[in-house]
Amino acid sequence: MIPPGSHEGFKAQSKTLHQVSNHGLALVGIIAGAALVVWFFWLLVIRTCKPKTNIASDGTSESAPLLNTDQLPTDLQRYHTATSNSDTLLCSVCANLDFHQIFLDGIPPKEEIPLGSLSSILENSYQCNFCRLISFHVRRTWKLDEFPHIDLSGTGLGIYSKNCGCLREPFYQPKFRCHRLHVVKTKDPGGLWKRHLALGEESPLIIHLLQEDAFKFGRPTDLHGRRVKNTVDIGLVQKWISLCQKNHRDKCGNIWKMDRKLPGFVRVVDVVSMAVVPAPFGCRYLTLSYVWGSIGANYWTTKNNIAERSMPGGLNVSTLPETITDSILFVRQLGERYLWIDALCIIQDDSLDKSTQLRSMDLVYGLSHLTIVAAGCTTAQDPLPGCRPRTRTLQQHIELVQGLHLYVAPPRLREALAQSTWDTLYFECKCDIFCEDIVAESKYHPLSHSFLHYMGAVDRYTRRHLTVESDIVDAFTGVTNALAMAFELGDPDRSFQYGMMLPNMHLTLLWQHLPQTPRARRLLPGGDSSPWPSWAWAAWRGGVLYRGADVYLRTQMGDLSSEPTVEETLVDHWCIVDHSGNTVQLDVHQKSWVVLRAREVKHAYSAPRGILDPTELTLGIHRPLKPGTLIFRTTCNHFGIAWRGGEEPSAYAHGLFNILSTASFPPVWAGTAILPFEPSLPSSLDFIVLSRTSSRSVYDEETFRDYDGCLLHVMAVSQNEGLMERVGLGVIHEAAWTCIVFLR
């Protein structure tokens, strides 16, 4: 046994991958679109900023001249006078607001107008159109209806108006720029979201003016809202594709070198002849990413039906689930011919064919013209919302306020993907995002940091259900291959193991379980008793996310833009036991502390340094280290833990725990960790240091001083015959705090 506090190494164990059947949702978000020309996400709505051009719902351009600016003041005044008193469904607070003037001139954020308490707004929603618009948003996204007894009287809201720019050059004068209303908290004395951890995220509430009212302010329709139709406007979709091809060109080209071709063994569905055929050389094809669910295997391609399906007309539509038939219809409507669908293009009962095809997912998706992502479908039996009549229920909530048609903006892309509740189509390429209910919104999203793309892919991919859960790493290979090529990380098999990005090990280890996901090992083929290493997210069932240190403020992880930060790496050398049983040193990026101020506080924690010689490391037990064992030198300490308490619903499997320093009595709050409720934890745990970061409000600030870099990223571990296994993750103030440990 290795005594606590003086361990020398960190080891973790796993099993060689066993390739089996298909993945469920195929590679949603290969490096955030870097490997693709474009993505179609079918379900949700996205709001971003700064579109390139404006598109009307009928597919025509809305770049026509504005109203005669010389007549604008008179026309606006006449319209305002005629409509300002026409609405009676407003409460006394909202009736005193001049929405025309607010949209015309704007209100600075620091001069927001108070709307009253959140509780009064919810009460007034039955008699006030504007309060109803706000209530629709907060009830849906903040999950207030699930907690009817929460006191909201102390939480106040206010509004300001912000101009969101313009699209085309030469830029319009400021008075022609679209404005949007932002509803924000003006007071929250009790810290509502800190006291009630299970509330939904504090998503920003942004209210749009519909494009049909833009003329009332003498403005173009750019950036205004657009009414969503019952079925998707194919002409609009074709316009999006055309804009990308004409305006972005190489910016939205794929990352592959010109000599990369689709392998000859890849099959596609010919949607004209309705047959599964070898992909014609150099053909333009689309790919489908969707959730299989558990609807059975009657529609799969097998050894018995591949010959029949290879003949014209051999693919019987009546046997296919709706996600697939709608995708075929959509491809036809776009005027395209070939579509790759995993269940149809891979022989599902041929292990060799599956193994070969899965290893080429990076090319299949990376070389496709575009990908249809059925992110709102829970099984393959669900239709693509809006592809056909009566396949979706429109959720665009519009209210008439003082003659203006207003609606709540949809969630941002990453929020929408996490919620999976909005039945709307949007288009994303590397330069733009277009969606049905915003007139030509746009973004620029160049390739930047490899870990950001990796983080996003893991976040989205692990939330989806896999029909065969042991496929997780094989199916994710397409993502890792694309990342390795795009960012020149070298051999993917050396840069990634068990789905983990090894060059960024300091960041890669900072994953968290989704709070509602039980801590349960992933089942491996054949009931293998040797699990994958605990330090890898692939070893565990359910969703995984990467978030910054603010994740320790509340269980319901907040800001989707938050990302983990490492201000100093505190481990010099990393080694791993490969599948042959050899110990191999890893090439992990290092980051040194940067001194920014002359009187900067000297850090109390000093990491153990020196070269780690793997040949000298033994557990003192007569058994070899298994593949996947991770070895590194760090420090270990023992701390008490205590559940902080809160209102996590019974479905939550993880919660916030205070890390307690027992060096003094009573124990002092030294940090915070997110730990599982089951199995029941002891009153204290071992923690090992990973890296340095900064944050506040996660320790006793009366006892421990706040300064840059005062926190240590730590992993809670359990010991088993000298090996350590991951239990959870946290942060500890360095003042509360040398060794080789073994993690499996």
C-alpha positions in Angstrom: 0.0 0.0 0.0 1.1 3.5 -0.7 0.8 5.8 2.3 -1.4 8.9 1.8 0.6 12.0 1.3 3.7 10.4 -0.3 2.4 8.7 -3.4 4.6 8.6 -6.5 2.6 8.2 -9.7 -0.9 8.1 -11.0 -2.2 5.0 -12.6 -5.4 4.0 -14.3 -6.5 0.8 -16.0 -8.6 0.0 -19.1 -9.4 -2.6 -21.7 -8.5 -2.6 -25.4 -11.3 -1.3 -27.5 -13.7 -3.8 -29.0 -15.4 -2.6 -32.2 -19.0 -3.5 -32.4 -22.1 -2.0 -33.9 -23.1 1.4 -35.0 -23.3 4.6 -33.0 -26.7 6.2 -32.4 -26.3 9.9 -33.1 -23.5 10.0 -35.5 -20.8 12.5 -34.6 -22.9 15.5 -33.8 -20.5 18.4 -34.1 -17.3 17.1 -35.6 -15.0 19.9 -34.3 -17.9 22.3 -34.4 -18.2 22.1 -38.2 -14.6 22.4 -39.0 -14.6 19.1 -40.9 -17.8 19.9 -42.7 -19.1 22.3 -45.3 -22.3 23.0 -43.4 -24.6 21.4 -40.8 -28.4 21.4 -40.7 -29.6 21.1 -37.1 -33.2 20.1 -37.2 -35.0 20.9 -34.0 -33.8 24.1 -32.5 -33.5 27.7 -32.9 -30.3 29.7 -32.7 -29.7 33.4 -32.1 -26.4 35.0 -32.7 -25.3 38.3 -34.2 -24.2 40.2 -37.3 -25.6 38.4 -40.3 -24.1 38.8 -43.8 -27.3 39.3 -45.7 -31.0 39.3 -45.0 -33.3 36.7 -46.3 -37.1 36.9 -46.4 -39.2 33.9 -45.7 -40.2 33.6 -49.3 -36.5 33.2 -50.3 -36.2 36.7 -51.9 -33.7 39.3 -50.9 -34.9 42.1 -48.6 -32.2 44.6 -49.6 -34.6 47.0 -51.1 -34.2 50.7 -50.4 -35.6 52.1 -47.1 -38.5 54.4 -46.8 -37.8 57.9 -48.0 -35.8 59.3 -45.1 -37.2 62.8 -45.6 -40.7 61.5 -44.9 -39.6 59.3 -41.9 -40.4 61.6 -39.0 -43.8 62.5 -40.2 -44.7 58.9 -41.0 -43.5 57.6 -37.7 -45.3 60.3 -35.8 -48.5 59.6 -37.6 -48.2 55.9 -37.1 -47.3 56.3 -33.4 -50.2 58.5 -32.7 -52.6 56.1 -34.3 -51.4 53.0 -32.4 -50.0 54.1 -29.1 -53.4 54.0 -27.4 -54.9 51.1 -29.3 -53.8 48.4 -26.8 -55.7 47.9 -23.6 -54.0 44.6 -22.5 -51.2 46.2 -20.6 -50.6 46.5 -16.9 -50.0 49.9 -15.3 -46.2 49.5 -15.5 -46.0 48.4 -19.1 -48.7 50.9 -20.2 -46.3 53.7 -19.0 -43.6 52.5 -21.4 -43.3 54.0 -24.8 -42.1 50.9 -26.8 -41.9 52.9 -30.0 -39.4 55.3 -28.5 -37.5 52.5 -26.8 -37.0 50.6 -30.1 -36.2 53.9 -31.9 -33.7 55.5 -29.6 -32.6 52.7 -27.3 -31.9 52.6 -23.6 -28.3 52.2 -22.3 -27.8 49.1 -20.1 -26.9 51.2 -17.1 -30.2 53.1 -17.4 -32.6 50.1 -17.6 -36.2 50.7 -16.8 -37.5 48.7 -13.8 -40.5 46.4 -14.5 -41.2 45.4 -11.0 -40.8 42.1 -9.2 -40.7 38.8 -11.1 -43.7 37.5 -9.1 -45.9 40.5 -10.1 -44.9 40.0 -13.8 -46.0 36.4 -13.6 -49.3 37.4 -12.0 -49.9 40.1 -14.6 -49.3 37.7 -17.5 -53.0 36.9 -17.7 -53.9 40.6 -18.4 -50.8 42.1 -19.9 -49.4 41.2 -23.3 -45.8 42.2 -22.5 -45.8 40.5 -19.1 -47.1 37.4 -20.8 -44.2 37.5 -23.3 -41.7 37.6 -20.4 -43.6 34.9 -18.5 -43.5 32.6 -21.4 -39.7 32.7 -21.4 -39.0 32.5 -17.7 -41.5 29.7 -17.1 -40.0 27.6 -19.9 -36.3 28.2 -19.4 -36.1 28.8 -15.7 -38.4 25.9 -14.8 -40.4 28.0 -12.4 -43.5 25.8 -12.6 -41.6 22.9 -11.1 -41.0 25.0 -8.0 -44.3 26.8 -7.2 -43.4 27.6 -3.6 -40.2 29.6 -4.4 -40.5 33.3 -3.2 -39.9 35.5 -6.2 -41.0 38.8 -4.7 -37.4 39.9 -4.0 -36.3 39.3 -7.6 -36.7 42.4 -9.8 -36.5 42.7 -13.6 -35.8 45.6 -15.9 -35.3 46.3 -19.6 -32.9 48.2 -21.8 -32.7 48.4 -25.5 -29.5 47.6 -27.4 -28.8 48.1 -31.1 -27.5 45.0 -32.7 -25.8 46.6 -35.6 -26.4 46.2 -39.3 -25.4 43.9 -42.1 -24.4 45.5 -45.3 -21.8 48.0 -46.4 -21.9 50.9 -46.5 -23.3 50.6 -43.0 -26.5 52.4 -42.3 -26.7 55.4 -40.0 -27.2 54.5 -36.4 -30.9 55.4 -36.5 -31.4 52.6 -39.1 -29.9 49.9 -36.9 -32.1 47.2 -35.5 -32.8 47.3 -31.7 -33.6 44.5 -29.4 -35.0 44.6 -25.8 -33.0 42.9 -23.1 -34.8 41.9 -19.9 -32.4 41.6 -17.0 -32.4 41.1 -13.2 -32.2 44.4 -11.4 -32.1 42.9 -8.0 -31.8 39.5 -6.4 -30.9 40.1 -2.8 -31.3 36.5 -1.7 -29.3 35.0 -4.6 -32.3 33.0 -6.0 -30.1 30.7 -8.2 -27.6 30.1 -5.4 -30.4 29.2 -3.0 -32.3 27.0 -5.5 -29.7 25.0 -7.3 -32.2 23.0 -9.5 -33.6 26.1 -11.3 -33.0 26.2 -15.0 -30.2 28.3 -16.4 -30.4 32.1 -16.2 -30.7 32.4 -20.0 -30.8 35.9 -21.3 -34.2 37.2 -22.3 -34.0 39.0 -25.6 -37.1 40.3 -27.3 -37.2 40.9 -31.1 -39.4 43.0 -33.3 -40.8 41.1 -36.3 -39.6 42.2 -39.7 -43.1 43.2 -40.7 -42.8 46.2 -38.3 -39.3 47.3 -39.4 -40.8 49.8 -41.8 -42.4 51.6 -38.9 -38.9 52.8 -37.9 -37.6 53.3 -41.4 -35.3 50.3 -41.0 -34.4 47.3 -43.2 -35.6 43.9 -42.1 -32.0 42.8 -41.3 -31.8 41.2 -37.9 -35.5 41.4 -37.2 -37.6 38.4 -36.4 -39.4 36.3 -39.0 -42.6 34.4 -38.7 -42.0 30.6 -38.9 -44.2 28.5 -41.2 -45.8 25.2 -40.5 -43.4 23.5 -42.9 -39.8 24.4 -43.7 -39.3 26.8 -46.6 -37.0 24.8 -49.0 -36.4 27.9 -51.1 -35.0 29.6 -48.0 -32.8 26.6 -47.2 -31.4 26.6 -50.8 -30.7 30.3 -50.4 -28.7 29.6 -47.3 -26.6 27.0 -49.1 -26.1 29.3 -52.1 -25.0 32.2 -49.8 -22.4 30.0 -48.2 -21.1 28.7 -51.5 -20.8 32.1 -53.1 -19.7 34.3 -50.1 -17.5 31.9 -48.0 -15.8 29.7 -50.6 -12.6 28.4 -49.1 -13.5 29.6 -45.6 -16.2 26.9 -45.4 -14.2 24.3 -47.4 -13.4 21.1 -45.5 -10.1 20.6 -43.7 -9.0 17.7 -45.8 -6.2 17.9 -48.3 -7.1 17.7 -51.9 -5.9 14.1 -52.2 -8.3 12.8 -49.6 -11.0 10.8 -51.3 -14.0 8.8 -50.0 -12.9 5.1 -49.6 -14.2 2.8 -52.2 -16.0 0.6 -49.7 -18.4 3.4 -48.6 -22.0 3.0 -49.7 -24.7 5.7 -50.1 -28.4 5.8 -50.7 -29.4 6.9 -54.2 -32.6 8.8 -53.3 -33.6 8.8 -57.0 -33.3 5.0 -57.8 -34.0 4.1 -54.1 -31.0 1.8 -53.8 -27.9 1.4 -51.6 -25.0 1.8 -54.0 -21.2 2.2 -53.8 -20.5 5.9 -53.6 -19.7 7.1 -57.1 -16.2 8.5 -57.4 -16.2 12.2 -56.6 -19.9 12.3 -56.0 -21.5 15.1 -53.9 -23.5 13.5 -51.0 -25.2 14.5 -47.8 -24.9 12.7 -44.4 -27.6 12.1 -41.8 -26.9 12.3 -38.0 -29.7 11.0 -35.9 -30.7 8.9 -32.8 -31.5 5.3 -33.4 -33.4 4.7 -30.2 -34.8 1.3 -29.5 -37.3 0.8 -32.3 -35.9 -2.5 -33.5 -33.6 -3.6 -36.3 -36.2 -4.4 -39.0 -35.0 -1.5 -41.2 -31.3 -2.2 -41.0 -29.2 -3.3 -43.9 -28.0 -6.9 -43.3 -26.3 -9.7 -45.1 -29.6 -11.1 -46.1 -31.0 -7.9 -47.7 -27.9 -6.0 -49.1 -28.2 -7.7 -52.5 -31.9 -6.7 -52.8 -31.3 -3.2 -51.6 -28.5 -2.8 -54.1 -31.0 -3.0 -57.0 -33.0 0.0 -58.3 -36.2 0.2 -56.2 -34.8 -2.3 -53.7 -35.0 0.1 -50.8 -38.6 -0.3 -49.5 -39.7 3.1 -48.0 -42.5 1.4 -46.1 -40.0 -0.4 -43.9 -38.0 2.7 -43.0 -38.6 4.9 -39.9 -39.8 8.5 -40.3 -36.5 10.3 -39.6 -34.9 8.4 -42.5 -37.8 8.8 -44.9 -38.1 12.5 -44.1 -34.4 12.9 -44.7 -34.7 11.2 -48.1 -37.5 13.6 -48.9 -35.5 16.6 -47.8 -32.5 15.6 -50.0 -34.8 15.2 -53.0 -36.4 18.6 -52.3 -32.9 20.1 -52.3 -32.2 18.6 -55.7 -29.5 16.3 -54.4 -29.1 12.6 -55.1 -26.9 10.8 -52.6 -27.4 10.4 -48.8 -25.3 8.5 -46.4 -27.3 6.9 -43.5 -25.4 4.5 -41.1 -28.2 2.0 -40.6 -28.6 1.6 -44.4 -25.1 2.0 -45.7 -23.3 -0.3 -43.2 -24.1 -4.0 -43.0 -25.2 -4.2 -39.4 -24.6 -8.0 -38.9 -21.2 -8.0 -40.5 -18.6 -7.1 -37.9 -15.8 -6.6 -40.4 -17.9 -4.2 -42.5 -18.9 -2.3 -39.4 -15.3 -2.1 -38.1 -14.0 -0.8 -41.4 -16.8 1.7 -41.9 -16.6 3.1 -38.3 -12.9 3.8 -38.7 -13.7 6.0 -41.7 -16.4 8.2 -40.1 -14.0 11.2 -40.2 -13.9 11.0 -44.0 -17.5 10.1 -44.4 -18.6 13.2 -42.5 -15.7 15.4 -43.4 -16.1 15.0 -47.1 -19.9 15.3 -47.2 -21.5 18.4 -48.8 -23.6 19.0 -45.7 -24.9 17.1 -42.7 -28.6 16.8 -41.6 -28.6 16.7 -37.8 -31.9 15.3 -36.4 -31.1 16.7 -33.0 -34.7 17.0 -31.9 -35.6 13.4 -32.6 -35.5 10.9 -29.7 -35.7 7.9 -31.9 -35.5 7.2 -35.6 -39.3 6.9 -35.6 -39.7 10.6 -35.0 -40.3 12.8 -38.1 -38.1 15.7 -39.0 -40.1 18.7 -37.6 -41.5 20.8 -40.4 -40.4 18.5 -43.2 -44.0 17.6 -43.9 -47.3 19.2 -42.9 -48.5 18.5 -39.3 -45.0 17.3 -38.1 -44.3 20.1 -35.7 -46.1 22.4 -33.3 -44.9 26.0 -33.8 -43.5 27.4 -30.6 -42.9 31.0 -31.7 -44.8 33.1 -29.1 -45.8 36.5 -30.5 -47.5 39.3 -28.7 -48.9 42.6 -30.0 -47.7 45.5 -27.8 -48.6 49.1 -28.7 -49.1 48.0 -32.3 -45.7 46.2 -32.5 -45.3 42.4 -33.0 -42.8 41.2 -30.4 -41.5 37.7 -29.6 -38.9 36.1 -27.3 -35.7 35.2 -29.1 -34.9 31.5 -29.3 -32.0 30.1 -27.2 -28.5 30.3 -28.4 -27.2 27.3 -30.4 -25.4 25.5 -27.5 -28.4 26.1 -25.2 -30.7 24.8 -27.8 -28.7 21.7 -28.3 -28.7 21.0 -24.6 -32.5 21.6 -24.3 -33.6 19.8 -27.5 -37.1 21.4 -27.2 -37.4 23.8 -30.1 -38.9 22.3 -33.4 -37.1 24.7 -35.8 -34.5 24.3 -38.5 -31.3 26.2 -38.6 -28.2 26.2 -40.8 -24.7 26.4 -39.6 -21.4 26.7 -41.5 -18.1 28.0 -40.3 -18.9 31.6 -41.1 -22.7 31.9 -40.6 -25.7 30.7 -38.8 -29.1 31.1 -40.4 -32.4 30.1 -38.8 -36.0 30.3 -39.7 -37.1 33.0 -37.3 -34.3 35.5 -37.6 -33.5 37.4 -40.8 -30.1 36.2 -41.9 -28.2 36.1 -38.6 -24.5 35.4 -38.9 -21.4 34.5 -37.0 -17.7 34.1 -37.7 -16.3 31.0 -36.0 -12.7 30.4 -37.3 -10.7 27.4 -36.2 -8.9 28.5 -33.0 -8.0 26.4 -30.1 -8.2 22.6 -30.6 -9.5 22.0 -27.0 -12.5 24.3 -27.5 -13.6 22.2 -30.5 -12.9 19.0 -28.6 -14.8 20.3 -25.5 -17.9 21.1 -27.6 -17.9 17.8 -29.4 -17.6 15.8 -26.1 -20.3 18.0 -24.5 -22.8 17.4 -27.3 -21.9 13.8 -28.2 -22.1 12.3 -24.8 -25.6 13.6 -24.2 -27.0 11.5 -26.9 -28.2 7.9 -26.5 -26.1 5.2 -28.1 -27.9 2.0 -29.1 -24.8 0.1 -28.2 -23.1 2.0 -25.5 -19.7 0.4 -25.9 -19.5 2.1 -29.3 -18.7 5.4 -27.7 -15.0 5.5 -28.4 -15.1 3.9 -31.9 -17.9 6.3 -33.0 -16.0 9.3 -31.6 -13.0 8.3 -33.7 -14.2 10.5 -36.5 -14.1 13.5 -34.3 -10.6 12.7 -33.0 -9.3 12.0 -36.5 -10.6 15.3 -37.7 -9.2 17.2 -34.7 -5.8 15.6 -35.2 -5.6 16.6 -38.8 -7.1 20.1 -38.4 -4.7 21.1 -35.6 -1.7 19.0 -36.6 -1.7 16.9 -33.5 0.0 14.0 -35.1 -1.0 10.4 -35.1 -4.6 10.3 -33.7 -3.9 7.0 -31.9 -1.2 8.7 -29.9 -3.0 12.0 -29.4 -6.3 10.4 -28.3 -7.0 7.4 -26.1 -10.3 6.4 -24.7 -11.7 9.6 -26.3 -9.4 11.8 -24.2 -7.2 14.5 -25.8 -3.8 13.6 -24.4 -1.7 16.7 -25.5 -4.1 18.8 -23.4 -4.2 16.4 -20.5 -4.4 19.2 -17.9 -7.7 20.4 -19.4 -9.0 17.1 -20.6 -9.1 15.7 -17.1 -11.5 18.5 -16.0 -14.7 16.9 -17.2 -17.8 16.6 -15.1 -20.8 14.3 -15.1 -24.1 16.0 -15.9 -25.7 16.4 -12.4 -28.6 14.2 -13.2 -26.4 11.3 -14.6 -25.8 8.5 -12.1 -22.2 7.5 -11.6 -22.3 4.1 -13.4 -19.6 2.3 -15.4 -20.2 1.8 -19.1 -21.0 -1.7 -20.2 -18.3 -3.3 -22.3 -18.8 -6.1 -24.9 -19.2 -9.6 -23.5 -19.5 -8.4 -19.9 -15.7 -7.7 -19.7 -14.8 -7.4 -16.0 -11.8 -5.0 -16.8 -13.3 -1.6 -17.2 -11.9 1.4 -19.1 -9.9 3.8 -16.9 -11.9 5.9 -14.5 -10.1 9.1 -15.6 -11.6 8.9 -19.0 -15.2 10.1 -19.6 -15.8 7.2 -21.9 -15.7 4.8 -19.0 -18.9 6.3 -17.6 -22.5 6.3 -18.8 -24.3 9.5 -19.6 -23.6 13.1 -20.5 -20.3 14.8 -19.8 -19.5 18.5 -19.8 -16.5 20.8 -19.5 -17.1 24.0 -17.5 -15.1 26.7 -15.7 -14.6 27.0 -12.0 -17.9 28.8 -11.7 -19.5 25.4 -12.0 -18.9 25.0 -8.3 -21.2 27.9 -7.5 -24.3 25.9 -8.3 -25.2 22.4 -9.3 -27.2 23.4 -12.3 -24.3 24.3 -14.6 -24.7 27.8 -15.9 -23.1 29.8 -18.6 -22.7 27.6 -21.7 -19.7 29.8 -22.8 -17.8 29.0 -19.6 -14.8 26.7 -20.2 -12.2 25.3 -17.8 -9.1 27.3 -17.4 -5.6 26.2 -16.3 -3.3 29.1 -15.3 -0.4 26.9 -14.5 0.3 23.2 -15.1 1.6 21.4 -11.9 2.5 18.1 -13.4 5.8 17.8 -15.3 5.7 14.3 -16.7 2.9 12.0 -17.7 3.1 8.3 -18.7 0.5 5.7 -19.8 0.6 2.0 -20.0 -0.2 1.1 -23.6 -2.1 -2.0 -24.9 1.1 -4.0 -25.0 1.8 -3.4 -21.3 4.6 -0.9 -22.0 4.9 2.4 -20.1 5.0 5.3 -22.6 5.7 8.9 -21.9 3.1 11.4 -23.2 3.8 14.7 -24.9 1.6 17.0 -22.8 1.5 20.8 -23.3 2.8 22.8 -20.3 1.8 26.2 -19.1 3.9 28.4 -16.7 2.5 31.0 -14.3 2.8 34.5 -15.8 3.6 37.3 -13.3 1.4 40.3 -14.1 2.0 42.6 -11.1 5.2 43.5 -9.3 3.6 42.9 -5.9 1.9 39.7 -6.8 1.2 37.2 -4.0 3.7 34.4 -3.9 2.0 31.0 -4.3 2.0 28.8 -1.3 1.8 25.5 -3.2 4.9 24.2 -4.9 4.5 21.3 -7.2 6.9 18.3 -7.0 9.4 18.5 -9.9 11.8 16.2 -11.5 11.9 13.5 -14.2 9.6 10.6 -13.6 11.3 7.2 -14.3 8.5 4.7 -15.1 10.8 1.7 -14.7 11.2 2.5 -11.0 7.5 2.6 -10.3 5.9 -0.4 -8.8 2.8 -0.9 -6.7 4.4 -3.4 -4.4 1.9 -6.0 -5.5 2.5 -8.9 -7.8 0.4 -8.0 -10.8 1.2 -6.0 -13.9 -0.3 -2.6 -14.6 -3.1 -2.9 -17.1 -3.5 -0.8 -20.3 -4.8 2.6 -19.7 -3.0 3.1 -16.4 -2.0 6.8 -16.1 1.1 7.6 -14.2 2.2 11.0 -13.0 3.8 12.7 -9.9 1.6 15.0 -7.8 0.7 15.6 -4.2 -2.2 14.1 -2.2 -4.0 15.2 1.0 -7.0 14.1 3.0 -10.0 16.4 3.5 -13.4 16.1 5.1 -16.4 16.5 2.9 -20.0 17.7 3.7 -22.9 18.0 1.3 -23.8 21.7 1.0 -27.5 21.0 0.7 -29.9 22.6 -1.7 -32.9 21.8 -3.8 -31.5 19.3 -6.2 -34.4 17.2 -7.5 -34.5 13.6 -6.6 -33.3 12.8 -10.2 -30.0 14.5 -9.5 -27.1 12.1 -8.9 -24.4 14.6 -8.1 -24.3 17.6 -5.8 -22.1 20.3 -4.4 -19.9 19.3 -1.4 -17.8 21.6 0.8 -14.2 20.4 1.1 -13.2 20.9 4.8 -9.8 21.3 6.2 -9.6 19.5 9.5 -6.3 21.0 10.5 -8.2 23.2 12.9 -11.4 22.9 14.9 -14.1 23.5 13.8 -13.2 22.5 10.3 -12.7 25.3 7.7 -14.3 25.4 4.3 -11.3 25.1 2.0 -12.9 24.4 -1.3 -15.8 22.9 -3.3 -16.3 19.6 -5.2 -19.0 18.0 -7.3 -19.4 14.5 -6.1 -21.9 11.6 -6.6 -24.6 10.8 -4.0 -24.4 7.1 -4.8 -22.7 5.0 -3.6 -22.7 6.8 -0.2 -19.5 8.6 0.4 -17.4 8.5 3.6 -17.0 11.7 5.6 -13.5 12.3 4.1 -11.7 11.7 0.8 -8.2 11.8 -0.7 -7.6 14.6 -3.2 -4.8 15.0 -5.7 -3.6 18.2 -7.3 -3.9 18.6 -11.1 -3.3 22.3 -12.0 -3.8 25.9 -10.9 -6.8 28.2 -11.5 -8.7 31.2 -10.0 -12.3 31.8 -8.8 -14.2 33.2 -5.8 -17.0 32.2 -3.5 -16.0 28.6 -3.5 -14.2 28.7 -0.1 -14.3 30.6 3.2 -13.1 34.1 2.1 -12.8 35.2 5.7 -10.2 32.6 6.4 -8.5 32.3 3.0 -7.2 35.3 1.1 -8.3 35.8 -2.5 -5.6 36.4 -5.2 -4.8 35.3 -8.7 -4.1 31.6 -8.9 -5.0 30.8 -5.4 -7.0 27.7 -6.3 -5.9 24.2 -7.2 -7.9 21.9 -9.5 -8.1 18.7 -7.6 -9.5 15.2 -8.2 -11.3 13.3 -5.4 -10.0 9.7 -5.5 -10.5 6.4 -3.8 -7.8 3.8 -3.3 -7.9 0.2 -4.1 -4.7 -1.9 -3.5 -2.5 1.1 -4.3 -4.4 2.1 -7.4 -6.5 5.2 -7.3 -9.8 5.8 -9.1 -11.6 9.0 -9.9 -14.6 9.9 -7.7 -15.2 13.5 -8.6 -13.6 16.9 -9.3 -13.2 20.1 -7.3 -11.1 23.1 -6.4 -9.2 23.8 -3.1 -7.5 27.0 -1.9 -3.8 26.3 -2.0 -3.2 27.6 1.6 -5.3 24.8 2.9 -3.0 22.3 1.4 4.3 15.4 -2.0 4.1 12.0 -4.2 3.3 9.4 -6.9 -0.2 8.1 -7.0 -1.9 5.3 -9.0 -5.3 5.8 -10.6 -7.4 3.3 -12.5 
